[in-house]
Amino acid sequence: MYANYWGLKDTPFRNTLETRWFYASPGHEEALARLMYLVEQRRRCGVLWGPAGTGKSLVLELLRRETARTGAEVALVDLLASSGREMLWEVLAELGLSPGVHDSQSDLWRRLHDHVLADRYAHVPLVLIFDHLERAHADCVAMIERVEHLASGENSGLTLVLGVSSERAAGLGQTLREISDLRIDLPPLDRDEVQQYIESLLVSAGADRPVFDQSAFDQLFDETRGIPRDLNRLCDLVLLAGMADQAVHIDAAIVSTAAEELNVRPRIDRPVAQFRERFAAEI
């Protein structure tokens, strides 16, 4: 909607798993490198841990792609609201094993168990990546523990990688400590990384001139505390607001007012400018 106004070929601030929008901050690069080490060394289990919105899902998608290039067999499953049976079904489907719609949990477990053993005897590494473990049902977490037990044998060839949001992980601490060999923390971006993140995405979208001034970067960091998901949401609205105001660049005032519109923080004493409504009225 605002791309032409700002001289962009695309809208860069999307909360998607499109890897072309991946910004390799030092924290993200280190997390991916440590996960690859875990896989290459055929360790049992690793946990990618951090606040919601820091990019864990995108890092896990990159891990899936990099792992597949090494010749390992890999499955990535989102456990959001999943039961144990649903988790097993999704794993088998990701591995191309065509589970039946009406297969029982015990049948699904047996098929996965046999497949893990077959890969072990064939010396084929198997990597199972699970995202949003903290949002899974209790029986799913228990099933993950059972799967992890298959990796505890000598030369099992099976590695589990678990993505966990730190805010929602209450009650999982003891389980994760017992089953994981390595915990990898993914922190938010710092102030300089926020600027580099935004500028990198703008360049990828075709920007050929500065769009945000320094005061805008300071305000964006203050409003979002470096959480990429919140940055994307706020930057998207900020660019729309700047277009509605016919601004030549984005400054702190535009960011601050847009943050109130987005409810990133509570509104203060000045009235909120309804950017979406204003823009709709103008067209």
Secondary structure, DSSP 8 states (H G I E B T S, - for coil): --TTTTT-SS-----S--GGG----HHHHHHHHHHHHHHHTT-SEEEEEE-TTSSHHHHHHHHHHHHHHTT-EEEEEE-TT--HHHHHHHHHHHTT----TT--HHHHHHHHHHHHHHHHHTT--EEEEEE-GGGS-HHHHHHHHHHHHHTTSTT--EEEEEEEEGGG-TTTHHHHHHH-SEEEE-----HHHHHHHHHHHHHHTT--S--B-HHHHHHHHHHHTT-HHHHHHHHHHHHHHHHHTT-SSB-HHHHHHHHHHHTSS---SS----HHHHHHHH-
